[in-house]
Amino acid sequence: MFSSTRPIDVLRSVVCLSLLGVAVLVLIGPVLAIAGVLLPFVLIGGLAWGAYRFSRRLVRRLRGGRARVEAKEVVLSPRPAPVIFHPAREERPAPRRPSRFRSMVRTAMHVGVEVGCGAALGAALSVLVNWQVGTGIEHPALGAAIGAIVGFVVGGTRLRIEADRSQDDETDSAEAA
């Protein structure tokens, strides 16, 4: 900072560096607190946004992408003709009727996700309650089992409601015909 060796210059350097150190120590607390509060939300939001963008690109790639634009060549003449762009749309194949196996796999996946989430939530709540009571971490397996049973009931009930709705739609369409 200073290259002089006079005592007043050395004292000035020590005072300036001390004030800088105090300012850093005083101001670093609020900065770290704000960064500590915002950083987890930024990370979680970034992960969710990345997963969303990845899934959109994956679906677009599987479906064949967007409509493509084809340009027609125009021969130049004394009076330029307007160039018209027509989007080229590819015909999509007719959707197949879902097979019984695919339907059973989808049902199993829905119920499996509900059971897994219920088990994780039940185990976490069991550990949290035991930790707050002060008895230690006991019985997470019991909490997981209860959560899995509740998840199975919720997952199975939702699928039954959807099946009842589709049966009602079929009977309404049969009565209308």
MODELLER restraints for C-alpha pairs under 7 A, 6 or more apart:
rsr = mdl.restraints
at = mdl.atoms
rsr.add(forms.Gaussian(group=physical.xy_distance, feature=features.Distance(at['CA:2:A'], at['CA:13:A']), mean=6.91, stdev=0.5))
rsr.add(forms.Gaussian(group=physical.xy_distance, feature=features.Distance(at['CA:67:A'], at['CA:87:A']), mean=6.41, stdev=0.5))
rsr.add(forms.Gaussian(group=physical.xy_distance, feature=features.Distance(at['CA:67:A'], at['CA:88:A']), mean=6.10, stdev=0.5))
rsr.add(forms.Gaussian(group=physical.xy_distance, feature=features.Distance(at['CA:67:A'], at['CA:89:A']), mean=5.28, stdev=0.5))
rsr.add(forms.Gaussian(group=physical.xy_distance, feature=features.Distance(at['CA:68:A'], at['CA:87:A']), mean=5.78, stdev=0.5))
rsr.add(forms.Gaussian(group=physical.xy_distance, feature=features.Distance(at['CA:68:A'], at['CA:88:A']), mean=5.32, stdev=0.5))
rsr.add(forms.Gaussian(group=physical.xy_distance, feature=features.Distance(at['CA:68:A'], at['CA:89:A']), mean=6.70, stdev=0.5))
rsr.add(forms.Gaussian(group=physical.xy_distance, feature=features.Distance(at['CA:69:A'], at['CA:85:A']), mean=6.84, stdev=0.5))
rsr.add(forms.Gaussian(group=physical.xy_distance, feature=features.Distance(at['CA:69:A'], at['CA:86:A']), mean=6.34, stdev=0.5))
rsr.add(forms.Gaussian(group=physical.xy_distance, feature=features.Distance(at['CA:69:A'], at['CA:87:A']), mean=4.42, stdev=0.5))
rsr.add(forms.Gaussian(group=physical.xy_distance, feature=features.Distance(at['CA:69:A'], at['CA:88:A']), mean=5.64, stdev=0.5))
rsr.add(forms.Gaussian(group=physical.xy_distance, feature=features.Distance(at['CA:70:A'], at['CA:85:A']), mean=6.48, stdev=0.5))
rsr.add(forms.Gaussian(group=physical.xy_distance, feature=features.Distance(at['CA:70:A'], at['CA:86:A']), mean=6.38, stdev=0.5))
rsr.add(forms.Gaussian(group=physical.xy_distance, feature=features.Distance(at['CA:70:A'], at['CA:87:A']), mean=6.27, stdev=0.5))
rsr.add(forms.Gaussian(group=physical.xy_distance, feature=features.Distance(at['CA:70:A'], at['CA:88:A']), mean=6.39, stdev=0.5))
rsr.add(forms.Gaussian(group=physical.xy_distance, feature=features.Distance(at['CA:71:A'], at['CA:85:A']), mean=5.66, stdev=0.5))
rsr.add(forms.Gaussian(group=physical.xy_distance, feature=features.Distance(at['CA:110:A'], at['CA:155:A']), mean=6.49, stdev=0.5))
rsr.add(forms.Gaussian(group=physical.xy_distance, feature=features.Distance(at['CA:111:A'], at['CA:152:A']), mean=6.07, stdev=0.5))
rsr.add(forms.Gaussian(group=physical.xy_distance, feature=features.Distance(at['CA:111:A'], at['CA:155:A']), mean=4.72, stdev=0.5))
rsr.add(forms.Gaussian(group=physical.xy_distance, feature=features.Distance(at['CA:111:A'], at['CA:156:A']), mean=6.31, stdev=0.5))
rsr.add(forms.Gaussian(group=physical.xy_distance, feature=features.Distance(at['CA:114:A'], at['CA:151:A']), mean=4.70, stdev=0.5))
rsr.add(forms.Gaussian(group=physical.xy_distance, feature=features.Distance(at['CA:114:A'], at['CA:152:A']), mean=6.33, stdev=0.5))
rsr.add(forms.Gaussian(group=physical.xy_distance, feature=features.Distance(at['CA:114:A'], at['CA:155:A']), mean=5.56, stdev=0.5))
rsr.add(forms.Gaussian(group=physical.xy_distance, feature=features.Distance(at['CA:115:A'], at['CA:148:A']), mean=4.54, stdev=0.5))
rsr.add(forms.Gaussian(group=physical.xy_distance, feature=features.Distance(at['CA:115:A'], at['CA:149:A']), mean=6.96, stdev=0.5))
rsr.add(forms.Gaussian(group=physical.xy_distance, feature=features.Distance(at['CA:115:A'], at['CA:151:A']), mean=4.31, stdev=0.5))
rsr.add(forms.Gaussian(group=physical.xy_distance, feature=features.Distance(at['CA:115:A'], at['CA:152:A']), mean=5.21, stdev=0.5))
rsr.add(forms.Gaussian(group=physical.xy_distance, feature=features.Distance(at['CA:116:A'], at['CA:148:A']), mean=6.48, stdev=0.5))
rsr.add(forms.Gaussian(group=physical.xy_distance, feature=features.Distance(at['CA:118:A'], at['CA:147:A']), mean=4.23, stdev=0.5))
rsr.add(forms.Gaussian(group=physical.xy_distance, feature=features.Distance(at['CA:118:A'], at['CA:148:A']), mean=4.87, stdev=0.5))
rsr.add(forms.Gaussian(group=physical.xy_distance, feature=features.Distance(at['CA:118:A'], at['CA:150:A']), mean=6.52, stdev=0.5))
rsr.add(forms.Gaussian(group=physical.xy_distance, feature=features.Distance(at['CA:118:A'], at['CA:151:A']), mean=4.78, stdev=0.5))
rsr.add(forms.Gaussian(group=physical.xy_distance, feature=features.Distance(at['CA:119:A'], at['CA:144:A']), mean=4.07, stdev=0.5))
rsr.add(forms.Gaussian(group=physical.xy_distance, feature=features.Distance(at['CA:119:A'], at['CA:145:A']), mean=6.14, stdev=0.5))
rsr.add(forms.Gaussian(group=physical.xy_distance, feature=features.Distance(at['CA:119:A'], at['CA:147:A']), mean=4.37, stdev=0.5))
rsr.add(forms.Gaussian(group=physical.xy_distance, feature=features.Distance(at['CA:119:A'], at['CA:148:A']), mean=4.37, stdev=0.5))
rsr.add(forms.Gaussian(group=physical.xy_distance, feature=features.Distance(at['CA:120:A'], at['CA:144:A']), mean=6.16, stdev=0.5))
rsr.add(forms.Gaussian(group=physical.xy_distance, feature=features.Distance(at['CA:121:A'], at['CA:147:A']), mean=6.50, stdev=0.5))
rsr.add(forms.Gaussian(group=physical.xy_distance, feature=features.Distance(at['CA:122:A'], at['CA:143:A']), mean=4.49, stdev=0.5))
rsr.add(forms.Gaussian(group=physical.xy_distance, feature=features.Distance(at['CA:122:A'], at['CA:144:A']), mean=4.64, stdev=0.5))
rsr.add(forms.Gaussian(group=physical.xy_distance, feature=features.Distance(at['CA:122:A'], at['CA:146:A']), mean=6.51, stdev=0.5))
rsr.add(forms.Gaussian(group=physical.xy_distance, feature=features.Distance(at['CA:122:A'], at['CA:147:A']), mean=4.43, stdev=0.5))
rsr.add(forms.Gaussian(group=physical.xy_distance, feature=features.Distance(at['CA:123:A'], at['CA:140:A']), mean=4.64, stdev=0.5))
rsr.add(forms.Gaussian(group=physical.xy_distance, feature=features.Distance(at['CA:123:A'], at['CA:141:A']), mean=6.45, stdev=0.5))
rsr.add(forms.Gaussian(group=physical.xy_distance, feature=features.Distance(at['CA:123:A'], at['CA:143:A']), mean=4.66, stdev=0.5))
rsr.add(forms.Gaussian(group=physical.xy_distance, feature=features.Distance(at['CA:123:A'], at['CA:144:A']), mean=4.39, stdev=0.5))
rsr.add(forms.Gaussian(group=physical.xy_distance, feature=features.Distance(at['CA:126:A'], at['CA:139:A']), mean=6.74, stdev=0.5))
rsr.add(forms.Gaussian(group=physical.xy_distance, feature=features.Distance(at['CA:126:A'], at['CA:140:A']), mean=5.41, stdev=0.5))
rsr.add(forms.Gaussian(group=physical.xy_distance, feature=features.Distance(at['CA:126:A'], at['CA:143:A']), mean=5.30, stdev=0.5))
rsr.add(forms.Gaussian(group=physical.xy_distance, feature=features.Distance(at['CA:127:A'], at['CA:137:A']), mean=5.43, stdev=0.5))
rsr.add(forms.Gaussian(group=physical.xy_distance, feature=features.Distance(at['CA:127:A'], at['CA:138:A']), mean=6.80, stdev=0.5))
rsr.add(forms.Gaussian(group=physical.xy_distance, feature=features.Distance(at['CA:127:A'], at['CA:140:A']), mean=5.89, stdev=0.5))
rsr.add(forms.Gaussian(group=physical.xy_distance, feature=features.Distance(at['CA:130:A'], at['CA:136:A']), mean=5.69, stdev=0.5))
rsr.add(forms.Gaussian(group=physical.xy_distance, feature=features.Distance(at['CA:130:A'], at['CA:137:A']), mean=5.69, stdev=0.5))
rsr.add(forms.Gaussian(group=physical.xy_distance, feature=features.Distance(at['CA:130:A'], at['CA:138:A']), mean=6.50, stdev=0.5))
rsr.add(forms.Gaussian(group=physical.xy_distance, feature=features.Distance(at['CA:131:A'], at['CA:137:A']), mean=5.98, stdev=0.5))
